[in-house]
Amino acid sequence: MSPIRMPKSHSEPQHVDSGDAVLKFQLLEGLDGSVSRCERDLQSALSALERHRAEPDRAHRERLLDEAADIAWRLIVQHEACDVCDHHELIERYRIPSEVLARMGARH
């Protein structure tokens, strides 16, 4: 006769997180922090781009466009990692200019 065992769901206290749950929570915290930083970086890059709209130094303007496109692309990738795949709201919220989107290869 085998010993009676308590079901696994009752054998571990409810307040103890499994290693898997802790890891998932830490990953989500890291992703949230990364998205927040990326959003701030995008706002700064777009502000710099707006301040230099009529930049006489074309090379400087190109660098600003490249930077804004890189940050926008990273933000979109991070949103996709959070399973948010419709980017229209994101583009509208940050008023990402078409010239930045074109640098990313996107059409809006």
C-alpha positions in Angstrom: 0.0 0.0 0.0 1.5 3.4 -1.0 1.4 6.3 1.4 -1.3 8.9 0.9 0.2 12.2 -0.4 -1.3 15.6 -0.2 -2.1 17.2 -3.6 0.7 19.3 -4.7 -1.5 22.4 -4.8 -2.0 22.0 -1.0 1.5 20.9 -0.1 3.1 24.3 -0.8 2.1 27.4 1.0 0.1 29.9 -1.1 2.4 32.7 -0.2 5.6 31.1 -1.5 6.2 31.9 -5.2 7.8 29.4 -7.4 11.1 30.3 -9.0 9.2 30.5 -12.3 6.8 33.1 -10.9 9.6 35.1 -9.4 11.6 35.1 -12.6 8.5 36.1 -14.7 7.8 39.0 -12.2 11.4 40.2 -12.4 11.3 40.0 -16.2 8.1 42.1 -16.3 9.5 44.6 -13.9 12.6 44.9 -16.1 10.5 45.3 -19.3 8.4 47.9 -17.6 11.4 49.9 -16.6 12.9 49.6 -20.1 9.7 50.7 -21.8 9.5 53.7 -19.4 13.1 54.8 -20.2 12.5 54.3 -23.9 9.4 56.5 -23.8 11.3 59.2 -22.0 14.1 58.9 -24.5 11.7 59.1 -27.4 10.1 62.2 -26.1 13.5 63.9 -25.7 14.6 62.8 -29.2 11.4 64.1 -30.7 11.7 67.4 -28.8 15.3 67.8 -30.1 14.2 67.1 -33.6 11.4 69.7 -33.3 13.8 72.3 -32.0 16.0 71.7 -35.0 13.3 71.5 -37.6 15.0 74.0 -39.9 18.5 72.9 -39.0 21.0 74.5 -41.4 23.5 71.8 -40.5 22.0 68.9 -42.5 24.3 66.3 -41.0 23.1 67.3 -37.5 19.5 66.9 -38.5 20.2 63.5 -40.0 21.7 62.4 -36.7 18.7 63.6 -34.9 16.4 61.7 -37.3 18.5 58.6 -37.0 18.4 58.8 -33.2 14.6 59.3 -33.1 14.0 56.5 -35.5 16.2 54.1 -33.5 14.4 54.9 -30.2 11.0 54.7 -31.8 11.9 51.3 -33.3 13.1 50.1 -29.9 9.8 51.3 -28.3 7.7 49.5 -30.8 9.7 46.3 -30.4 9.2 46.5 -26.6 5.5 47.1 -27.0 5.4 44.0 -29.3 7.2 42.1 -26.5 4.3 43.0 -24.3 1.9 41.6 -27.0 0.8 45.1 -28.2 1.1 44.9 -32.0 -1.1 47.8 -33.1 1.2 50.8 -33.2 -1.2 53.4 -34.4 -2.1 54.6 -30.9 1.6 54.7 -30.0 2.5 56.7 -33.1 -0.4 59.2 -32.4 0.4 59.5 -28.7 4.0 60.5 -29.3 3.2 62.3 -32.6 6.0 60.4 -34.3 6.7 62.4 -37.6 6.4 60.6 -40.9 10.1 61.3 -41.6 11.0 59.3 -38.5 8.6 56.5 -39.5 10.2 56.5 -43.0 13.6 56.0 -41.4 12.2 52.9 -39.7 10.8 51.6 -43.0 7.3 52.1 -41.7 4.3 53.7 -43.4 1.5 55.4 -41.5 
